[in-house]
Amino acid sequence: MIYRIDEFIENHINPITMREYDKSWLVLVLTDSADYEKMCGSNCGCAYTVKISRTRCREWKMAVGDFIHFCESNQKNAILVMSEAERGIVKEIYQGHAYDEPMLRDYEPAVLIHSTPMQNWEQIQRDGMLKSWNKLKKENIIREEQPIGSRLGDPMDFCDYIMFGGGVTGEIVVNSKQSGKIEMDIDAEYQTGARMYFDAEKMARDGRLIRDGCHIKVKDTLPLHPYLIWSATWKEAGLNSQISTPKIFAQKCDGQFKKQCGFDLL
C-alpha cells in the first residue's frame, strides 16, 4: 500500500501503524535541500528513506513516479511525504511510463557503470555475467554474511539486484568492502578492481533496466554480451600499480573509455 502524509519525523515510529517499522516499509521524502539531488539510507531507526530535492533534481516527478510504480508492482508498503497537489502532478506527468519501460529516457545516461573487486572480476569473466549478491550467496561464491550496503540500512531485497551508477560511486563501494566499513573518502588508497561500462539503451530495450526512484538496477543476472562495451583494470586505466584512489581510478578509466569508445559520460 502507498500512503501519503504532509509531515514526517525520521525516527523508529511508523506514522501509519504507530508501531516500529518492519522490513516491508520504504519512505520517500520530497525536500528543498540544496545539498543533494537524491540521498538514501536509514537513520534513527527509521525505514529505508529516499530523499529527493525538488530544487536540485530536475526530473523529481519522474523519480517519484518510478518509486511509486516500483513499490506498487513489488507489493511494498511505502510512505510519500509530499503534498496532495504534488502527488497529483506526479500522476499526470508519469502517465504512460513504467519503472521498467523498455526505452531509455532522454535524461538517462547512455552508459551505466558497475565496479567490482579484482577477485570478483575474475569470477565474472568465468561466468560471462554479473550476478546479484543473493545469487552469488546461493552459489557459495561469496562468504560474507551481509553485503556492505547493510551498513547503510539497505533493504534485504537490494541483494536481488545488480546496482549501476556513474562517477566515483562504484569505487566507494569497492573500497568500503575492502575496509569493512562505509568509506566515503574518495582520496583514500585502496586496491582497485575492475570498472565495467554497459550499454544502457540495449539494457532498457531488452527490458532489463529497473528504476526504483533512486537507483538504476538489474534483477538477478546480466550477461556481459551484448551489454558490456568496455572494461578496465589498473592496467587498461594506464596506472603504474593496482593501488590508487577511487577518484583517480574513476577519472583514469573514464578518460580511457572516452578515448577508446568515443562515449561521453554524464
C-alpha positions as CSV (number, residue, x, y, z in Angstrom):
1,M,0.0,0.0,0.0
2,I,1.1,3.6,-0.7
3,Y,0.3,6.2,1.9
4,R,0.8,10.0,1.7
5,I,1.4,12.3,4.6
6,D,2.3,16.0,4.8
7,E,4.8,15.9,7.6
8,F,7.3,13.4,8.7
9,I,9.7,12.8,11.6
10,E,12.6,10.5,10.8
11,N,12.6,8.1,13.8
12,H,11.6,4.4,14.6
13,I,7.9,5.0,14.9
14,N,5.8,4.4,11.7
15,P,3.3,7.2,11.4
16,I,0.8,4.9,9.6
17,T,0.9,2.0,12.1
18,M,2.1,3.9,15.1
19,R,4.4,1.0,15.8
20,E,8.1,0.3,14.9
21,Y,8.9,-0.2,11.2
22,D,9.2,-3.7,9.9
23,K,11.2,-4.6,6.8
24,S,8.3,-4.1,4.4
25,W,8.3,-0.3,4.6
26,L,10.0,2.3,2.4
27,V,9.8,6.1,2.7
28,L,10.2,8.8,0.1
29,V,10.5,12.5,1.2
30,L,10.5,15.5,-1.1
31,T,12.8,18.2,0.2
32,D,14.1,21.6,-0.8
33,S,17.7,20.8,0.0
34,A,20.5,22.4,-2.0
35,D,23.0,19.8,-0.8
36,Y,21.9,16.8,-3.0
37,E,19.7,15.6,-5.8
38,K,18.9,12.3,-4.2
39,M,20.0,10.8,-0.9
40,C,19.1,7.5,0.7
41,G,19.7,5.4,3.8
42,S,18.2,4.6,7.2
43,N,18.7,6.9,10.2
44,C,17.3,7.0,13.8
45,G,15.7,3.6,13.4
46,C,13.6,4.8,10.5
47,A,12.7,2.7,7.5
48,Y,14.9,3.0,4.4
49,T,14.3,6.5,3.2
50,V,14.8,8.1,-0.2
51,K,15.1,11.9,-0.1
52,I,14.7,13.8,-3.4
53,S,15.3,17.5,-3.7
54,R,12.7,19.5,-5.7
55,T,15.3,22.2,-6.3
56,R,18.3,20.0,-7.3
57,C,16.6,17.1,-9.1
58,R,15.2,18.3,-12.3
59,E,13.3,15.1,-13.0
60,W,12.0,14.6,-9.5
61,K,8.4,14.0,-10.8
62,M,9.6,11.0,-12.8
63,A,11.7,9.8,-9.9
64,V,8.7,9.8,-7.6
65,G,6.6,8.1,-10.3
66,D,9.2,5.3,-10.6
67,F,9.3,4.9,-6.8
68,I,5.5,4.6,-6.6
69,H,5.2,2.2,-9.5
70,F,8.1,0.1,-8.3
71,C,6.6,-0.2,-4.9
72,E,3.1,-1.0,-6.2
73,S,4.5,-3.6,-8.6
74,N,6.5,-5.3,-5.9
75,Q,3.9,-5.3,-3.1
76,K,5.8,-2.9,-0.9
77,N,4.4,-0.6,1.8
78,A,5.6,3.0,1.2
79,I,5.1,6.4,2.7
80,L,5.2,9.5,0.5
81,V,6.0,12.8,2.3
82,M,4.6,15.4,-0.1
83,S,1.5,17.5,-0.7
84,E,-1.6,16.0,-2.4
85,A,-1.1,18.5,-5.2
86,E,2.4,17.3,-5.8
87,R,1.2,13.7,-5.9
88,G,-1.4,14.7,-8.5
89,I,1.3,16.4,-10.6
90,V,3.4,13.2,-10.5
91,K,0.5,11.1,-11.5
92,E,-0.2,13.4,-14.5
93,I,3.5,13.6,-15.6
94,Y,4.2,9.9,-15.2
95,Q,1.1,8.7,-17.2
96,G,2.2,6.3,-19.9
97,H,5.5,5.5,-18.2
98,A,6.7,2.5,-16.2
99,Y,9.6,1.7,-13.8
100,D,10.8,-1.0,-16.2
101,E,9.8,0.6,-19.5
102,P,11.9,-0.8,-22.4
103,M,13.3,2.5,-23.6
104,L,16.0,4.9,-22.3
105,R,14.6,8.3,-21.3
106,D,16.3,11.4,-22.8
107,Y,17.7,12.4,-19.4
108,E,19.1,9.0,-18.5
109,P,22.8,8.1,-19.1
110,A,23.6,6.1,-22.2
111,V,26.4,4.3,-20.3
112,L,26.0,2.6,-16.9
113,I,29.0,1.7,-14.8
114,H,29.4,-1.2,-12.4
115,S,32.6,-1.6,-10.3
116,T,33.9,-4.8,-8.6
117,P,36.9,-6.0,-6.6
118,M,39.6,-7.8,-8.7
119,Q,38.7,-11.3,-7.4
120,N,35.0,-10.8,-8.3
121,W,36.1,-9.6,-11.8
122,E,37.9,-12.9,-12.4
123,Q,34.7,-14.8,-11.4
124,I,32.5,-12.5,-13.6
125,Q,34.7,-13.3,-16.6
126,R,34.5,-17.0,-15.9
127,D,30.7,-16.8,-15.6
128,G,30.2,-14.4,-18.5
129,M,27.8,-12.4,-16.5
130,L,27.1,-10.2,-13.5
131,K,25.2,-11.8,-10.6
132,S,23.3,-10.3,-7.7
133,W,24.6,-10.7,-4.1
134,N,21.9,-13.2,-3.3
135,K,22.6,-15.2,-6.5
136,L,26.3,-15.4,-5.6
137,K,25.5,-16.3,-2.0
138,K,23.3,-19.2,-3.1
139,E,26.1,-20.5,-5.3
140,N,28.5,-20.2,-2.3
141,I,30.7,-17.9,-4.4
142,I,30.9,-15.2,-1.6
143,R,31.4,-15.9,2.1
144,E,30.4,-12.6,3.6
145,E,27.3,-12.8,5.8
146,Q,25.9,-9.4,4.7
147,P,26.6,-7.0,1.9
148,I,28.3,-3.7,2.7
149,G,25.1,-1.9,1.9
150,S,23.5,-3.3,5.1
151,R,25.6,-0.8,7.0
152,L,23.5,1.9,5.3
153,G,20.3,0.2,6.2
154,D,19.7,-1.1,2.7
155,P,16.6,-3.4,2.5
156,M,17.4,-7.1,2.1
157,D,15.8,-7.3,-1.3
158,F,18.5,-5.0,-2.6
159,C,20.6,-8.2,-2.6
160,D,18.4,-9.4,-5.5
161,Y,19.7,-6.6,-7.8
162,I,22.9,-5.5,-9.5
163,M,23.4,-1.8,-9.0
164,F,24.7,0.6,-11.6
165,G,25.8,4.2,-11.5
166,G,28.4,6.6,-12.6
167,G,31.2,8.9,-11.3
168,V,33.0,7.6,-8.3
169,T,30.1,5.8,-6.6
170,G,31.1,2.2,-7.6
171,E,34.7,2.7,-6.4
172,I,33.4,3.9,-3.0
173,V,31.5,0.6,-2.7
174,V,34.7,-1.4,-3.6
175,N,36.8,0.5,-1.1
176,S,34.1,0.1,1.6
177,K,34.1,-3.7,1.0
178,Q,37.8,-3.8,1.5
179,S,37.7,-1.5,4.5
180,G,34.8,-3.4,6.2
181,K,33.0,-0.1,6.8
182,I,31.5,2.7,4.7
183,E,34.4,4.6,3.4
184,M,33.4,7.9,1.7
185,D,36.9,9.4,1.3
186,I,37.5,9.4,-2.5
187,D,41.2,10.2,-1.9
188,A,41.8,7.1,0.3
189,E,44.1,4.5,-1.1
190,Y,42.6,1.1,-2.0
191,Q,43.2,-1.9,-4.2
192,T,41.5,-1.2,-7.5
193,G,39.4,-3.8,-9.2
194,A,37.5,-3.6,-12.5
195,R,35.3,-0.9,-13.8
196,M,32.7,-2.0,-16.4
197,Y,30.8,0.1,-18.9
198,F,27.4,-1.1,-20.1
199,D,25.1,0.0,-22.9
200,A,22.1,1.3,-21.1
201,E,20.0,1.6,-24.2
202,K,20.3,-2.1,-25.0
203,M,19.6,-2.9,-21.4
204,A,16.4,-0.9,-21.4
205,R,15.3,-2.1,-24.8
206,D,15.6,-5.7,-23.6
207,G,13.5,-5.0,-20.5
208,R,16.4,-5.4,-18.1
209,L,16.6,-1.9,-16.6
210,I,14.6,-1.3,-13.3
211,R,14.2,2.1,-11.8
212,D,13.1,2.4,-8.2
213,G,13.2,6.2,-7.9
214,C,16.8,6.4,-6.6
215,H,18.7,3.6,-8.4
216,I,19.0,2.0,-11.8
217,K,19.5,-1.7,-11.4
218,V,19.0,-5.2,-12.9
219,K,17.5,-8.1,-11.2
220,D,19.4,-11.4,-10.6
221,T,21.8,-11.6,-13.6
222,L,23.2,-9.6,-16.5
223,P,25.1,-11.3,-19.3
224,L,28.2,-9.4,-20.4
225,H,27.3,-10.0,-24.0
226,P,25.8,-8.0,-25.7
227,Y,25.7,-5.2,-23.0
228,L,29.3,-4.8,-21.9
229,I,31.0,-2.1,-24.0
230,W,34.4,-1.9,-22.3
231,S,36.1,-2.8,-19.0
232,A,39.2,-1.7,-17.3
233,T,41.6,-2.7,-14.5
234,W,44.5,-0.6,-13.4
235,K,46.5,-1.7,-16.5
236,E,43.9,-0.5,-19.0
237,A,43.4,2.7,-17.0
238,G,47.1,3.5,-17.5
239,L,48.2,3.3,-13.9
240,N,51.5,2.0,-12.7
241,S,50.1,0.0,-9.8
242,Q,46.9,-1.6,-8.6
243,I,46.9,0.7,-5.7
244,S,45.2,4.0,-6.3
245,T,42.3,6.1,-5.0
246,P,38.6,6.0,-6.0
247,K,38.9,9.5,-7.5
248,I,42.0,8.8,-9.6
249,F,40.9,5.3,-10.8
250,A,37.5,6.5,-11.8
251,Q,38.9,9.5,-13.7
252,K,41.6,7.5,-15.4
253,C,39.1,4.8,-16.5
254,D,36.5,7.3,-17.7
255,G,39.2,9.1,-19.7
256,Q,40.4,5.9,-21.4
257,F,36.8,4.8,-22.0
258,K,36.1,8.1,-23.9
259,K,39.3,7.7,-25.8
260,Q,38.8,4.1,-26.7
261,C,35.0,4.1,-27.3
262,G,34.1,7.7,-28.1
263,F,31.3,7.9,-25.5
264,D,30.7,11.0,-23.4
265,L,29.7,10.2,-19.8
266,L,27.1,12.3,-18.0
